[in-house]
Protein backbone atom coordinates (compact mmCIF):
# COMPACT_ATOMS: atom_id res chain seq x y z
CA UNK A 1 0.00 0.00 0.00
CA UNK A 2 2.81 2.42 0.94
CA UNK A 3 4.69 1.51 -2.19
CA UNK A 4 1.65 2.22 -4.31
CA UNK A 5 1.10 5.60 -2.62
CA UNK A 6 4.74 6.62 -3.04
CA UNK A 7 4.83 5.63 -6.72
CA UNK A 8 4.22 8.75 -8.81
CA UNK A 9 1.36 8.50 -11.22
CA UNK A 10 2.04 8.94 -14.90
CA UNK A 11 -0.73 11.53 -15.26
CA UNK A 12 0.31 13.71 -12.31
CA UNK A 13 4.09 13.75 -12.19
CA UNK A 14 5.38 12.60 -15.56
CA UNK A 15 4.59 13.31 -19.17
CA UNK A 16 4.45 10.64 -21.80
CA UNK A 17 7.43 10.71 -24.09
CA UNK A 18 6.84 12.02 -27.59
CA UNK A 19 7.58 9.51 -30.22
CA UNK A 20 8.64 10.34 -33.75
CA UNK A 21 5.95 12.01 -35.79
CA UNK A 22 4.05 13.31 -32.76
CA UNK A 23 3.28 16.97 -32.33
CA UNK A 24 5.09 19.22 -29.86
CA UNK A 25 3.13 21.54 -27.58
CA UNK A 26 4.27 25.14 -27.39
CA UNK A 27 2.28 27.88 -25.68
CA UNK A 28 -0.78 25.68 -25.58
CA UNK A 29 -0.76 24.98 -29.31
CA UNK A 30 0.12 21.69 -30.97
CA UNK A 31 2.44 22.06 -33.94
CA UNK A 32 3.03 19.07 -36.15
CA UNK A 33 6.70 18.48 -36.91
CA UNK A 34 5.88 17.43 -40.43
CA UNK A 35 3.94 20.62 -41.02
CA UNK A 36 6.84 22.67 -39.62
CA UNK A 37 9.22 20.97 -42.06
CA UNK A 38 6.88 21.62 -44.98
CA UNK A 39 6.52 25.30 -44.03
CA UNK A 40 10.27 25.69 -43.61
CA UNK A 41 10.95 24.17 -47.03
CA UNK A 42 8.32 26.42 -48.61
CA UNK A 43 9.87 29.53 -47.03
CA UNK A 44 13.36 28.51 -48.17
CA UNK A 45 12.19 27.89 -51.75
CA UNK A 46 10.33 31.21 -51.83
CA UNK A 47 13.43 33.02 -50.51
CA UNK A 48 15.59 31.41 -53.18
CA UNK A 49 13.06 32.34 -55.86
CA UNK A 50 13.12 36.01 -54.88
CA UNK A 51 16.81 36.36 -53.95
CA UNK A 52 18.41 34.59 -56.91
CA UNK A 53 17.48 37.34 -59.44
CA UNK A 54 18.83 39.97 -57.03
CA UNK A 55 22.05 38.01 -56.69
CA UNK A 56 22.38 37.80 -60.47
CA UNK A 57 21.73 41.55 -60.74
CA UNK A 58 24.47 42.35 -58.22
CA UNK A 59 27.00 40.06 -59.93
CA UNK A 60 26.15 41.31 -63.43
CA UNK A 61 26.55 44.92 -62.31
CA UNK A 62 30.23 44.31 -61.62
CA UNK A 63 31.00 43.02 -65.12
CA UNK A 64 32.03 44.77 -68.28
CA UNK A 65 30.11 44.40 -71.52
CA UNK A 66 32.43 41.65 -72.72
CA UNK A 67 32.38 39.70 -69.44
CA UNK A 68 28.59 39.93 -69.28
CA UNK A 69 28.15 37.70 -72.33
CA UNK A 70 31.30 35.58 -72.05
CA UNK A 71 31.08 34.41 -68.43
CA UNK A 72 28.52 32.54 -66.37
CA UNK A 73 25.69 34.60 -64.95
CA UNK A 74 26.57 33.75 -61.34
CA UNK A 75 30.36 33.92 -61.71
CA UNK A 76 32.36 37.04 -60.91
CA UNK A 77 34.78 38.37 -63.50
CA UNK A 78 36.67 41.67 -63.45
CA UNK A 79 35.28 44.16 -60.94
CA UNK A 80 33.97 47.10 -63.00
CA UNK A 81 31.21 48.36 -60.75
CA UNK A 82 32.60 51.86 -60.32
CA UNK A 83 33.35 52.17 -64.04
CA UNK A 84 29.78 51.16 -64.82
CA UNK A 85 28.41 53.78 -62.43
CA UNK A 86 30.59 56.46 -64.03
CA UNK A 87 29.43 55.45 -67.51
CA UNK A 88 25.83 55.46 -66.29
CA UNK A 89 26.21 58.97 -64.91
CA UNK A 90 27.81 60.40 -68.04
CA UNK A 91 25.73 58.67 -70.71
CA UNK A 92 23.42 61.07 -72.56
CA UNK A 93 24.32 63.94 -70.22
CA UNK A 94 23.29 62.03 -67.11
CA UNK A 95 19.71 61.37 -68.21
CA UNK A 96 19.51 58.43 -65.78
CA UNK A 97 19.62 60.72 -62.75
CA UNK A 98 16.91 62.90 -64.28
CA UNK A 99 14.76 59.79 -64.59
CA UNK A 100 15.56 58.96 -60.97
CA UNK A 101 14.47 62.44 -59.86
CA UNK A 102 11.25 62.08 -61.84
CA UNK A 103 10.51 58.72 -60.22
CA UNK A 104 11.09 60.23 -56.78
CA UNK A 105 8.75 63.13 -57.57
CA UNK A 106 6.02 60.86 -58.91
CA UNK A 107 6.35 58.34 -56.07
CA UNK A 108 6.83 60.65 -53.07
CA UNK A 109 4.29 63.32 -53.95
CA UNK A 110 1.94 60.85 -55.61
CA UNK A 111 1.91 58.45 -52.66
CA UNK A 112 1.46 61.30 -50.16
CA UNK A 113 -1.50 62.73 -52.08
CA UNK A 114 -2.95 59.28 -52.65
CA UNK A 115 -2.76 58.45 -48.93
CA UNK A 116 -4.47 61.73 -48.03
CA UNK A 117 -7.32 61.13 -50.49
CA UNK A 118 -7.73 57.50 -49.38
CA UNK A 119 -7.74 58.50 -45.70
CA UNK A 120 -10.43 61.14 -46.17
CA UNK A 121 -12.58 58.90 -48.38
CA UNK A 122 -12.27 55.78 -46.23
CA UNK A 123 -12.92 57.77 -43.05
CA UNK A 124 -16.03 59.38 -44.54
CA UNK A 125 -17.49 56.07 -45.70
CA UNK A 126 -16.82 54.43 -42.32
CA UNK A 127 -18.01 57.23 -40.02
CA UNK A 128 -20.86 58.97 -41.81
CA UNK A 129 -24.22 57.44 -42.66
CA UNK A 130 -25.63 58.85 -45.89
CA UNK A 131 -27.83 57.75 -48.76
CA UNK A 132 -25.95 55.69 -51.30
CA UNK A 133 -23.21 54.71 -48.87
CA UNK A 134 -23.47 51.01 -49.64
CA UNK A 135 -23.59 51.68 -53.36
CA UNK A 136 -20.43 53.76 -53.10
CA UNK A 137 -18.68 51.04 -51.11
CA UNK A 138 -19.79 48.44 -53.66
CA UNK A 139 -18.41 50.62 -56.47
CA UNK A 140 -15.05 50.80 -54.68
CA UNK A 141 -14.99 47.02 -54.35
CA UNK A 142 -16.00 46.52 -57.98
CA UNK A 143 -13.30 48.89 -59.22
CA UNK A 144 -10.66 46.63 -57.68
CA UNK A 145 -11.68 43.92 -60.15
CA UNK A 146 -10.80 46.09 -63.16
CA UNK A 147 -7.15 45.68 -64.27
CA UNK A 148 -5.12 48.84 -64.65
CA UNK A 149 -4.28 47.98 -68.26
CA UNK A 150 -7.97 48.18 -69.17
CA UNK A 151 -8.40 51.78 -68.03
CA UNK A 152 -4.97 53.00 -69.17
CA UNK A 153 -6.12 53.95 -72.66
CA UNK A 154 -9.33 55.78 -71.53
CA UNK A 155 -7.27 57.60 -68.89
CA UNK A 156 -4.81 58.69 -71.56
CA UNK A 157 -7.62 60.00 -73.77
CA UNK A 158 -9.07 62.02 -70.87
CA UNK A 159 -5.67 63.48 -70.04
CA UNK A 160 -5.14 64.51 -73.67
CA UNK A 161 -8.55 66.19 -73.76
CA UNK A 162 -7.69 68.05 -70.53
CA UNK A 163 -4.31 69.10 -71.88
CA UNK A 164 -2.41 67.25 -69.14
CA UNK A 165 -0.49 64.82 -71.30
CA UNK A 166 3.29 65.09 -71.21
CA UNK A 167 3.27 66.78 -67.78
CA UNK A 168 3.83 65.94 -64.14
CA UNK A 169 0.15 66.48 -63.37
CA UNK A 170 -0.76 63.91 -66.00
CA UNK A 171 0.75 61.18 -63.82
CA UNK A 172 0.02 62.59 -60.37
CA UNK A 173 -3.73 63.09 -60.82
CA UNK A 174 -4.60 59.51 -61.93
CA UNK A 175 -2.61 58.18 -58.96
CA UNK A 176 -5.11 59.79 -56.58
CA UNK A 177 -7.71 57.16 -57.49
CA UNK A 178 -6.60 54.11 -55.49
CA UNK A 179 -9.52 51.85 -54.64
CA UNK A 180 -7.46 49.41 -52.58
CA UNK A 181 -6.23 52.26 -50.38
CA UNK A 182 -9.78 53.55 -49.92
CA UNK A 183 -10.98 50.11 -48.86
CA UNK A 184 -8.06 49.65 -46.47
CA UNK A 185 -8.64 53.06 -44.87
CA UNK A 186 -12.34 52.25 -44.57
CA UNK A 187 -11.55 49.03 -42.71
CA UNK A 188 -9.07 50.73 -40.39
CA UNK A 189 -11.42 53.64 -39.69
CA UNK A 190 -14.30 51.28 -38.98
CA UNK A 191 -12.21 49.22 -36.57
CA UNK A 192 -10.09 51.86 -34.84
CA UNK A 193 -12.20 55.04 -34.69
CA UNK A 194 -14.98 54.74 -32.07
CA UNK A 195 -18.18 56.60 -32.89
CA UNK A 196 -18.51 57.51 -29.20
CA UNK A 197 -15.21 59.38 -29.34
CA UNK A 198 -16.34 61.33 -32.40
CA UNK A 199 -19.63 62.25 -30.75
CA UNK A 200 -17.80 63.40 -27.64
CA UNK A 201 -15.57 65.62 -29.77
CA UNK A 202 -18.63 67.09 -31.46
CA UNK A 203 -20.18 67.89 -28.09
CA UNK A 204 -16.97 69.72 -27.18
CA UNK A 205 -17.43 71.93 -30.25
CA UNK A 206 -14.82 70.40 -32.57
CA UNK A 207 -15.48 70.63 -36.29
CA UNK A 208 -15.57 67.61 -38.58
CA UNK A 209 -12.23 68.32 -40.23
CA UNK A 210 -10.59 68.92 -36.86
CA UNK A 211 -11.98 65.61 -35.58
CA UNK A 212 -10.59 63.85 -38.63
CA UNK A 213 -7.16 65.52 -38.39
CA UNK A 214 -6.68 65.21 -34.63
CA UNK A 215 -8.46 61.93 -33.89
CA UNK A 216 -9.07 59.97 -37.07
CA UNK A 217 -5.60 60.34 -38.57
CA UNK A 218 -3.87 59.36 -35.32
CA UNK A 219 -6.01 56.30 -34.76
CA UNK A 220 -5.64 55.26 -38.41
CA UNK A 221 -1.87 55.84 -38.40
CA UNK A 222 -0.74 52.27 -38.99
CA UNK A 223 -3.25 51.79 -41.78
CA UNK A 224 -2.16 55.03 -43.46
CA UNK A 225 1.48 53.91 -43.39
CA UNK A 226 0.44 50.67 -45.10
CA UNK A 227 -1.43 52.61 -47.80
CA UNK A 228 1.57 54.91 -48.21
CA UNK A 229 3.89 51.95 -48.72
CA UNK A 230 1.69 50.26 -51.30
CA UNK A 231 1.04 53.55 -53.12
CA UNK A 232 4.78 54.27 -53.27
CA UNK A 233 5.57 50.83 -54.68
CA UNK A 234 2.76 51.09 -57.21
CA UNK A 235 3.91 54.51 -58.39
CA UNK A 236 7.59 53.55 -58.51
CA UNK A 237 6.86 50.46 -60.63
CA UNK A 238 4.27 52.12 -62.87
CA UNK A 239 5.06 51.67 -66.55
CA UNK A 240 2.08 51.59 -68.90
CA UNK A 241 0.50 54.96 -68.06
CA UNK A 242 3.80 56.90 -68.14
CA UNK A 243 4.58 55.23 -71.46
CA UNK A 244 1.30 56.50 -72.92
CA UNK A 245 1.20 59.95 -71.33
CA UNK A 246 4.82 61.10 -71.58
CA UNK A 247 6.74 61.84 -74.75
CA UNK A 248 9.42 64.13 -73.35
CA UNK A 249 12.46 62.11 -72.32
CA UNK A 250 13.20 64.51 -69.46
CA UNK A 251 9.84 63.72 -67.82
CA UNK A 252 10.04 59.94 -67.98
CA UNK A 253 10.45 57.78 -64.85
CA UNK A 254 13.02 55.05 -64.44
CA UNK A 255 10.72 52.26 -65.58
CA UNK A 256 10.14 53.79 -69.01
CA UNK A 257 13.71 54.99 -69.46
CA UNK A 258 15.37 51.70 -68.53
CA UNK A 259 12.95 49.76 -70.73
CA UNK A 260 13.87 51.98 -73.65
CA UNK A 261 17.54 51.34 -73.01
CA UNK A 262 16.92 47.61 -72.85
CA UNK A 263 15.20 47.70 -76.23
CA UNK A 264 17.99 49.81 -77.73
CA UNK A 265 20.64 47.44 -76.38
CA UNK A 266 20.01 45.19 -79.39
CA UNK A 267 21.86 47.70 -81.60
CA UNK A 268 24.00 49.31 -78.85
CA UNK A 269 25.52 46.48 -76.74
CA UNK A 270 26.95 48.86 -74.11
CA UNK A 271 23.46 49.83 -73.04
CA UNK A 272 22.89 46.34 -71.66
CA UNK A 273 25.38 46.95 -68.84
CA UNK A 274 23.95 50.42 -68.17
CA UNK A 275 20.46 48.96 -67.96
CA UNK A 276 21.62 46.37 -65.42
CA UNK A 277 23.46 48.84 -63.18
CA UNK A 278 20.53 51.25 -63.48
CA UNK A 279 18.12 48.51 -62.42
CA UNK A 280 20.28 47.76 -59.40
CA UNK A 281 20.32 51.41 -58.33
CA UNK A 282 16.55 51.69 -58.85
CA UNK A 283 15.99 48.93 -56.27
CA UNK A 284 17.78 50.89 -53.51
CA UNK A 285 15.01 53.50 -52.87
CA UNK A 286 12.39 50.74 -52.62
CA UNK A 287 14.51 48.87 -50.09
CA UNK A 288 15.05 52.05 -48.04
CA UNK A 289 11.35 52.89 -47.96
CA UNK A 290 10.32 49.34 -47.11
CA UNK A 291 12.86 49.01 -44.29
CA UNK A 292 11.92 52.43 -42.91
CA UNK A 293 8.19 51.71 -42.87
CA UNK A 294 8.36 48.00 -42.05
CA UNK A 295 7.97 48.59 -38.31
CA UNK A 296 4.76 50.57 -38.77
CA UNK A 297 3.47 48.23 -41.47
CA UNK A 298 4.07 45.10 -39.41
CA UNK A 299 2.47 46.62 -36.30
CA UNK A 300 -0.51 47.68 -38.38
CA UNK A 301 -1.04 44.19 -39.77
CA UNK A 302 -0.70 42.70 -36.27
CA UNK A 303 -3.19 45.15 -34.85
CA UNK A 304 -5.61 44.38 -37.62
CA UNK A 305 -5.37 40.66 -36.97
CA UNK A 306 -6.12 41.10 -33.27
CA UNK A 307 -9.22 43.21 -33.70
C-alpha positions as CSV (number, residue, x, y, z in Angstrom):
1,X,0.0,0.0,0.0
2,X,2.8,2.4,0.9
3,X,4.7,1.5,-2.2
4,X,1.6,2.2,-4.3
5,X,1.1,5.6,-2.6
6,X,4.7,6.6,-3.0
7,X,4.8,5.6,-6.7
8,X,4.2,8.7,-8.8
9,X,1.4,8.5,-11.2
10,X,2.0,8.9,-14.9
11,X,-0.7,11.5,-15.3
12,X,0.3,13.7,-12.3
13,X,4.1,13.7,-12.2
14,X,5.4,12.6,-15.6
15,X,4.6,13.3,-19.2
16,X,4.4,10.6,-21.8
17,X,7.4,10.7,-24.1
18,X,6.8,12.0,-27.6
19,X,7.6,9.5,-30.2
20,X,8.6,10.3,-33.8
21,X,6.0,12.0,-35.8
22,X,4.0,13.3,-32.8
23,X,3.3,17.0,-32.3
24,X,5.1,19.2,-29.9
25,X,3.1,21.5,-27.6
26,X,4.3,25.1,-27.4
27,X,2.3,27.9,-25.7
28,X,-0.8,25.7,-25.6
29,X,-0.8,25.0,-29.3
30,X,0.1,21.7,-31.0
31,X,2.4,22.1,-33.9
32,X,3.0,19.1,-36.1
33,X,6.7,18.5,-36.9
34,X,5.9,17.4,-40.4
35,X,3.9,20.6,-41.0
36,X,6.8,22.7,-39.6
37,X,9.2,21.0,-42.1
38,X,6.9,21.6,-45.0
39,X,6.5,25.3,-44.0
40,X,10.3,25.7,-43.6
41,X,11.0,24.2,-47.0
42,X,8.3,26.4,-48.6
43,X,9.9,29.5,-47.0
44,X,13.4,28.5,-48.2
45,X,12.2,27.9,-51.7
46,X,10.3,31.2,-51.8
47,X,13.4,33.0,-50.5
48,X,15.6,31.4,-53.2
49,X,13.1,32.3,-55.9
50,X,13.1,36.0,-54.9
51,X,16.8,36.4,-54.0
52,X,18.4,34.6,-56.9
53,X,17.5,37.3,-59.4
54,X,18.8,40.0,-57.0
55,X,22.1,38.0,-56.7
56,X,22.4,37.8,-60.5
57,X,21.7,41.6,-60.7
58,X,24.5,42.3,-58.2
59,X,27.0,40.1,-59.9
60,X,26.2,41.3,-63.4
61,X,26.5,44.9,-62.3
62,X,30.2,44.3,-61.6
63,X,31.0,43.0,-65.1
64,X,32.0,44.8,-68.3
65,X,30.1,44.4,-71.5
66,X,32.4,41.6,-72.7
67,X,32.4,39.7,-69.4
68,X,28.6,39.9,-69.3
69,X,28.1,37.7,-72.3
70,X,31.3,35.6,-72.1
71,X,31.1,34.4,-68.4
72,X,28.5,32.5,-66.4
73,X,25.7,34.6,-64.9
74,X,26.6,33.7,-61.3
75,X,30.4,33.9,-61.7
76,X,32.4,37.0,-60.9
77,X,34.8,38.4,-63.5
78,X,36.7,41.7,-63.5
79,X,35.3,44.2,-60.9
80,X,34.0,47.1,-63.0
81,X,31.2,48.4,-60.7
82,X,32.6,51.9,-60.3
83,X,33.4,52.2,-64.0
84,X,29.8,51.2,-64.8
85,X,28.4,53.8,-62.4
86,X,30.6,56.5,-64.0
87,X,29.4,55.4,-67.5
88,X,25.8,55.5,-66.3
89,X,26.2,59.0,-64.9
90,X,27.8,60.4,-68.0
91,X,25.7,58.7,-70.7
92,X,23.4,61.1,-72.6
93,X,24.3,63.9,-70.2
94,X,23.3,62.0,-67.1
95,X,19.7,61.4,-68.2
96,X,19.5,58.4,-65.8
97,X,19.6,60.7,-62.7
98,X,16.9,62.9,-64.3
99,X,14.8,59.8,-64.6
100,X,15.6,59.0,-61.0
101,X,14.5,62.4,-59.9
102,X,11.2,62.1,-61.8
103,X,10.5,58.7,-60.2
104,X,11.1,60.2,-56.8
105,X,8.7,63.1,-57.6
106,X,6.0,60.9,-58.9
107,X,6.4,58.3,-56.1
108,X,6.8,60.7,-53.1
109,X,4.3,63.3,-54.0
110,X,1.9,60.8,-55.6
111,X,1.9,58.4,-52.7
112,X,1.5,61.3,-50.2
113,X,-1.5,62.7,-52.1
114,X,-2.9,59.3,-52.6
115,X,-2.8,58.5,-48.9
116,X,-4.5,61.7,-48.0
117,X,-7.3,61.1,-50.5
118,X,-7.7,57.5,-49.4
119,X,-7.7,58.5,-45.7
120,X,-10.4,61.1,-46.2
121,X,-12.6,58.9,-48.4
122,X,-12.3,55.8,-46.2
123,X,-12.9,57.8,-43.1
124,X,-16.0,59.4,-44.5
125,X,-17.5,56.1,-45.7
126,X,-16.8,54.4,-42.3
127,X,-18.0,57.2,-40.0
128,X,-20.9,59.0,-41.8
129,X,-24.2,57.4,-42.7
130,X,-25.6,58.8,-45.9
131,X,-27.8,57.8,-48.8
132,X,-26.0,55.7,-51.3
133,X,-23.2,54.7,-48.9
134,X,-23.5,51.0,-49.6
135,X,-23.6,51.7,-53.4
136,X,-20.4,53.8,-53.1
137,X,-18.7,51.0,-51.1
138,X,-19.8,48.4,-53.7
139,X,-18.4,50.6,-56.5
140,X,-15.1,50.8,-54.7
141,X,-15.0,47.0,-54.3
142,X,-16.0,46.5,-58.0
143,X,-13.3,48.9,-59.2
144,X,-10.7,46.6,-57.7
145,X,-11.7,43.9,-60.2
146,X,-10.8,46.1,-63.2
147,X,-7.1,45.7,-64.3
148,X,-5.1,48.8,-64.6
149,X,-4.3,48.0,-68.3
150,X,-8.0,48.2,-69.2
151,X,-8.4,51.8,-68.0
152,X,-5.0,53.0,-69.2
153,X,-6.1,54.0,-72.7
154,X,-9.3,55.8,-71.5
155,X,-7.3,57.6,-68.9
156,X,-4.8,58.7,-71.6
157,X,-7.6,60.0,-73.8
158,X,-9.1,62.0,-70.9
159,X,-5.7,63.5,-70.0
160,X,-5.1,64.5,-73.7
161,X,-8.5,66.2,-73.8
162,X,-7.7,68.1,-70.5
163,X,-4.3,69.1,-71.9
164,X,-2.4,67.3,-69.1
165,X,-0.5,64.8,-71.3
166,X,3.3,65.1,-71.2
167,X,3.3,66.8,-67.8
168,X,3.8,65.9,-64.1
169,X,0.2,66.5,-63.4
170,X,-0.8,63.9,-66.0
171,X,0.8,61.2,-63.8
172,X,0.0,62.6,-60.4
173,X,-3.7,63.1,-60.8
174,X,-4.6,59.5,-61.9
175,X,-2.6,58.2,-59.0
176,X,-5.1,59.8,-56.6
177,X,-7.7,57.2,-57.5
178,X,-6.6,54.1,-55.5
179,X,-9.5,51.9,-54.6
180,X,-7.5,49.4,-52.6
181,X,-6.2,52.3,-50.4
182,X,-9.8,53.5,-49.9
183,X,-11.0,50.1,-48.9
184,X,-8.1,49.6,-46.5
185,X,-8.6,53.1,-44.9
186,X,-12.3,52.2,-44.6
187,X,-11.5,49.0,-42.7
188,X,-9.1,50.7,-40.4
189,X,-11.4,53.6,-39.7
190,X,-14.3,51.3,-39.0
191,X,-12.2,49.2,-36.6
192,X,-10.1,51.9,-34.8
193,X,-12.2,55.0,-34.7
194,X,-15.0,54.7,-32.1
195,X,-18.2,56.6,-32.9
196,X,-18.5,57.5,-29.2
197,X,-15.2,59.4,-29.3
198,X,-16.3,61.3,-32.4
199,X,-19.6,62.2,-30.8
200,X,-17.8,63.4,-27.6
201,X,-15.6,65.6,-29.8
202,X,-18.6,67.1,-31.5
203,X,-20.2,67.9,-28.1
204,X,-17.0,69.7,-27.2
205,X,-17.4,71.9,-30.2
206,X,-14.8,70.4,-32.6
207,X,-15.5,70.6,-36.3
208,X,-15.6,67.6,-38.6
209,X,-12.2,68.3,-40.2
210,X,-10.6,68.9,-36.9
211,X,-12.0,65.6,-35.6
212,X,-10.6,63.8,-38.6
213,X,-7.2,65.5,-38.4
214,X,-6.7,65.2,-34.6
215,X,-8.5,61.9,-33.9
216,X,-9.1,60.0,-37.1
217,X,-5.6,60.3,-38.6
218,X,-3.9,59.4,-35.3
219,X,-6.0,56.3,-34.8
220,X,-5.6,55.3,-38.4
221,X,-1.9,55.8,-38.4
222,X,-0.7,52.3,-39.0
223,X,-3.3,51.8,-41.8
224,X,-2.2,55.0,-43.5
225,X,1.5,53.9,-43.4
226,X,0.4,50.7,-45.1
227,X,-1.4,52.6,-47.8
228,X,1.6,54.9,-48.2
229,X,3.9,51.9,-48.7
230,X,1.7,50.3,-51.3
231,X,1.0,53.5,-53.1
232,X,4.8,54.3,-53.3
233,X,5.6,50.8,-54.7
234,X,2.8,51.1,-57.2
235,X,3.9,54.5,-58.4
236,X,7.6,53.6,-58.5
237,X,6.9,50.5,-60.6
238,X,4.3,52.1,-62.9
239,X,5.1,51.7,-66.6
240,X,2.1,51.6,-68.9
241,X,0.5,55.0,-68.1
242,X,3.8,56.9,-68.1
243,X,4.6,55.2,-71.5
244,X,1.3,56.5,-72.9
245,X,1.2,59.9,-71.3
246,X,4.8,61.1,-71.6
247,X,6.7,61.8,-74.8
248,X,9.4,64.1,-73.4
249,X,12.5,62.1,-72.3
250,X,13.2,64.5,-69.5
251,X,9.8,63.7,-67.8
252,X,10.0,59.9,-68.0
253,X,10.4,57.8,-64.8
254,X,13.0,55.1,-64.4
255,X,10.7,52.3,-65.6
256,X,10.1,53.8,-69.0
257,X,13.7,55.0,-69.5
258,X,15.4,51.7,-68.5
259,X,12.9,49.8,-70.7
260,X,13.9,52.0,-73.7
261,X,17.5,51.3,-73.0
262,X,16.9,47.6,-72.9
263,X,15.2,47.7,-76.2
264,X,18.0,49.8,-77.7
265,X,20.6,47.4,-76.4
266,X,20.0,45.2,-79.4
267,X,21.9,47.7,-81.6
268,X,24.0,49.3,-78.8
269,X,25.5,46.5,-76.7
270,X,27.0,48.9,-74.1
271,X,23.5,49.8,-73.0
272,X,22.9,46.3,-71.7
273,X,25.4,46.9,-68.8
274,X,24.0,50.4,-68.2
275,X,20.5,49.0,-68.0
276,X,21.6,46.4,-65.4
277,X,23.5,48.8,-63.2
278,X,20.5,51.3,-63.5
279,X,18.1,48.5,-62.4
280,X,20.3,47.8,-59.4
281,X,20.3,51.4,-58.3
282,X,16.6,51.7,-58.9
283,X,16.0,48.9,-56.3
284,X,17.8,50.9,-53.5
285,X,15.0,53.5,-52.9
286,X,12.4,50.7,-52.6
287,X,14.5,48.9,-50.1
288,X,15.1,52.1,-48.0
289,X,11.3,52.9,-48.0
290,X,10.3,49.3,-47.1
291,X,12.9,49.0,-44.3
292,X,11.9,52.4,-42.9
293,X,8.2,51.7,-42.9
294,X,8.4,48.0,-42.1
295,X,8.0,48.6,-38.3
296,X,4.8,50.6,-38.8
297,X,3.5,48.2,-41.5
298,X,4.1,45.1,-39.4
299,X,2.5,46.6,-36.3
300,X,-0.5,47.7,-38.4
301,X,-1.0,44.2,-39.8
302,X,-0.7,42.7,-36.3
303,X,-3.2,45.1,-34.8
304,X,-5.6,44.4,-37.6
305,X,-5.4,40.7,-37.0
306,X,-6.1,41.1,-33.3
307,X,-9.2,43.2,-33.7
